Amino acid sequence: MESNGGSASSEPAEPALPRVRIEGGDVIVFLSCKEDDTLLLPSEGLKQKSCVFAASLSSQWSAPETLHESKLPVWCYGLLFDRECETWSLERITTVSTNSHDEDTKGVVPRLYTTMIPEYGSTGSDLTVTDARAHAVSNHVALFNILFGRNIAQGCTLKCDWLMRLADLAVLADFYGTMPIIAPMVETALLEMKGIWESVSRHSAFYLGLAYLIRSQAFFEDAMRHFAGLGSYCLSCLKHSVLPIEVKILAQQKHTGIVRTISAMDHLLYNIDLELNKPFFKDCSSRREQAKFLVRGIWLDWLACSTSGGNRTKLGGGVPYLDLYNHAEKRYVNFLGKSVAHRAAVSYQRKEFKTEIVYALHEHLRRAHKIIIDHLFHPDAPAARHEVLDKYYITSMQFLDDERL
């Protein structure tokens, strides 16, 4: 099961990773003043893996320096605080000290991923400066481990710390231009987590932002179905979200499409016309019309009570009319109310009328079942049924070519 504590962990996620030190490296990275937080990397490898480092290490813009303890020319980088972005990033330095800017930072710093991805649940997005720097060191260690061949996410579980670390790594990869290497690792790690699709349904905004950043079509479409189905909550989230404008526009379009689909289905469900078989009613037109009249009243009362206004099932929690669909599939009419057939018979003071009422209700359900299938669960639609969660989605939310990542 997913672990989602009340606050973000103050310590970097486990397990602790080794510091990358490659023999013959000519790039020294000082992540802190501690000797253990020093990395040694090859410049050619960095240039191949990162367009940002390729530019920074270009002889056109800078030249390596020779440290007093080494005769070989090296490039030096330090993890410095960027007050404009409120985070730490690597910059060329000429001294080993990397904490000169820390005392100028304010009391709390937002977690890195929240600058580009909506917050994960209620974990809290602000960290103390000390904790934020520790996370920055840990994230950079993880980044360079991945770039130089170590799969840090293999076997990771669905826990809050792991998810936020993967989100932090995605933001770092975007910043350093290493997304082609990091994105597949992040997507694979997510897919291997047990319970991931349930987590997507609960934290759709977070996964929507993460999926867009790493260009994961599978997670993007699944998260969008949940997010756009949140009703008015979806629109309120969009106003204050860090999601890119193009994602916000698409989410609003998908939400509008859902509203129109439900409206069209509402109209058809409220206007079901019964053409009951004459043989069943033995050509008694008055008896047939009485059944149709009474059943329509029962049916509309239930629809008005159960599927309108605040009582409607929230889209984000499933699909509207899912109960109706399930009961219709089983031809089970008692869910419409206690002793529906008995009430109908008493109303007409004819207890033998019960059979006709039940039959007419079955016919209503059969027609409702077809309407819902046509609008929500079309069998030809790719993601009509989520195999893992065993729940349905509004499959009119198809993604056109120009809407794909």
Residue pairs with C-beta under 8 A, 6 or more apart in sequence:
1 158
1 195
2 158
2 159
2 160
2 195
2 198
2 199
2 202
3 157
3 158
3 159
3 160
4 120
4 121
4 123
4 160
5 123
5 160
6 122
6 123
6 124
7 123
7 124
8 111
8 123
8 124
8 125
8 127
8 160
8 161
8 164
9 160
9 161
10 127
10 128
10 131
11 131
11 134
12 134
12 135
12 137
12 138
12 139
12 165
13 138
13 159
13 161
13 162
13 164
13 165
14 161
17 138
17 141
17 142
17 145
17 150
17 152
18 145
18 150
19 36
19 37
19 38
19 39
19 141
20 39
20 40
20 41
20 141
20 144
20 145
20 148
20 150
21 38
21 39
21 40
22 40
22 41
22 42
22 45
22 148
23 40
24 42
25 40
25 41
25 42
25 43
26 42
26 43
26 64
26 72
26 73
26 74
26 75
27 40
27 41
27 42
27 43
27 46
27 57
27 74
27 75
27 76
27 77
28 38
28 39
28 40
28 67
28 74
28 75
28 76
28 77
29 38
29 39
29 40
29 41
29 76
29 77
29 78
29 79
29 90
29 140
29 144
30 37
30 38
30 76
30 77
30 78
30 79
30 93
30 96
30 98
31 37
31 38
31 39
31 79
31 98
31 136
31 137
31 140
31 141
32 79
32 98
32 99
32 133
32 137
33 96
33 97
33 98
33 99
37 137
37 141
39 141
39 144
41 144
41 148
43 53
43 57
43 75
45 147
45 148
46 53
46 54
46 57
46 147
47 53
47 54
47 57
48 54
49 147
49 178
49 181
50 147
50 176
50 177
50 178
51 177
52 175
52 176
52 177
53 176
53 177
55 61
56 62
56 92
57 75
62 75
62 92
63 73
64 73
64 74
64 75
65 73
65 74
65 75
65 76
65 94
66 72
66 73
66 74
67 74
67 76
75 92
76 92
76 93
76 94
76 96
77 90
77 91
77 92
77 93
78 90
78 91
78 93
78 95
78 96
78 97
78 98
79 88
79 89
79 90
79 98
79 133
79 136
79 137
79 140
80 88
80 89
80 90
80 91
80 93
80 98
80 100
80 101
81 87
81 88
81 101
81 102
81 104
81 105
81 133
82 88
82 89
83 101
83 104
83 105
85 115
86 105
86 109
86 110
86 115
87 109
87 110
87 112
87 115
87 132
87 136
88 132
88 133
88 136
89 175
90 140
90 176
99 133
102 129
102 133
105 129
106 129
107 128
107 129
108 126
108 127
108 128
108 129
108 132
109 126
109 127
109 128
109 129
109 132
110 125
110 126
110 127
111 125
111 126
111 127
111 132
111 135
111 164
111 168
112 135
112 136
112 139
112 168
112 171
112 172
113 164
113 167
113 168
113 170
113 171
113 210
114 125
114 242
115 171
115 242
116 171
116 174
116 209
116 213
116 242
117 167
117 170
117 171
117 206
117 209
117 210
117 213
117 242
118 205
118 206
118 208
118 209
118 237
118 241
118 242
118 243
119 125
119 206
120 160
120 163
120 164
120 167
120 203
120 206
121 160
121 202
121 203
121 206
123 160
123 164
127 135
135 168
138 165
139 165
139 168
139 169
139 172
140 172
142 152
142 165
142 169
143 169
143 172
143 173
143 176
143 178
143 182
145 152
146 152
146 169
146 181
146 182
146 185
147 178
147 181
151 185
153 162
153 166
153 185
153 186
153 188
153 189
154 189
155 192
156 162
156 189
156 192
156 193
157 193
157 194
158 193
158 194
158 195
158 196
158 199
162 189
162 193
163 199
163 206
166 186
166 189
166 190
166 210
167 206
167 210
169 182
169 186
170 179
170 182
170 183
170 186
170 210
170 213
170 214
171 213
172 178
172 182
173 179
173 181
173 182
173 183
174 213
179 214
179 215
182 214
183 214
183 215
183 216
186 210
186 214
186 216
187 214
187 216
187 218
187 219
190 196
190 216
190 219
191 218
193 199
197 222
197 386
197 388
197 389
198 388
198 389
199 207
200 207
200 219
200 222
200 223
200 226
201 226
201 316
201 389
204 223
204 224
204 226
204 227
204 230
204 316
205 223
205 227
205 237
205 241
205 243
207 219
207 222
207 223
208 220
208 223
208 224
208 227
208 243
208 247
208 251
209 241
209 242
209 243
209 247
210 216
210 219
211 217
211 218
211 219
211 220
211 223
211 405
212 220
212 243
212 244
212 247
212 405
215 405
216 405
217 404
217 405
220 405
221 383
221 399
222 383
222 386
224 250
224 251
224 254
224 397
224 399
225 383
225 393
225 394
225 397
226 316
227 234
227 237
227 251
227 316
228 234
228 251
228 254
228 255
228 257
228 258
228 397
229 255
229 258
229 314
229 315
229 316
229 393
229 394
230 237
230 314
230 315
230 316
231 255
231 314
231 315
231 316
233 316
234 251
234 255
234 316
235 252
235 255
238 248
238 251
238 252
241 248
243 251
250 403
254 397
257 396
257 397
258 315
258 394
258 396
258 397
261 375
261 376
261 394
261 396
262 320
264 375
265 321
265 371
265 372
265 375
265 376
266 307
268 371
268 375
269 303
269 307
269 321
269 368
269 371
270 300
270 303
272 299
272 364
272 367
272 368
272 371
274 292
274 295
274 296
274 360
274 363
274 364
274 367
276 288
276 291
276 292
276 359
276 360
276 363
278 288
280 356
280 359
281 287
281 288
281 291
281 356
287 353
287 356
288 356
290 348
290 353
290 356
291 353
291 356
291 357
291 359
291 360
292 360
294 344
294 347
294 348
294 357
294 360
295 344
295 357
295 360
295 361
295 364
296 364
298 336
298 337
298 340
298 343
298 344
298 361
299 336
299 361
299 364
302 336
302 337
305 311
306 312
306 323
306 324
307 313
307 320
307 321
307 324
312 320
313 319
313 320
313 321
313 322
313 323
315 394
318 391
318 392
319 325
319 376
319 377
319 391
319 392
319 393
319 394
321 368
321 372
321 376
322 391
322 392
323 335
324 365
324 368
324 372
325 368
325 369
325 372
325 373
325 376
325 377
325 392
327 333
327 335
327 365
328 365
328 366
328 368
328 369
328 372
329 369
331 362
331 365
331 366
333 340
333 341
333 358
333 361
333 362
333 365
334 340
336 361
337 343
340 357
340 361
341 354
341 357
341 358
341 361
342 354
344 353
344 354
344 357
345 351
345 352
345 353
345 354
345 357
373 379
375 394
375 396
376 392
376 393
376 394
376 395
376 396
377 384
377 385
377 392
377 395
378 384
378 395
378 396
381 395
381 396
381 398
382 395
382 398
383 393
383 395
384 392
384 393
384 395
385 391
385 392
385 393
386 392
386 393
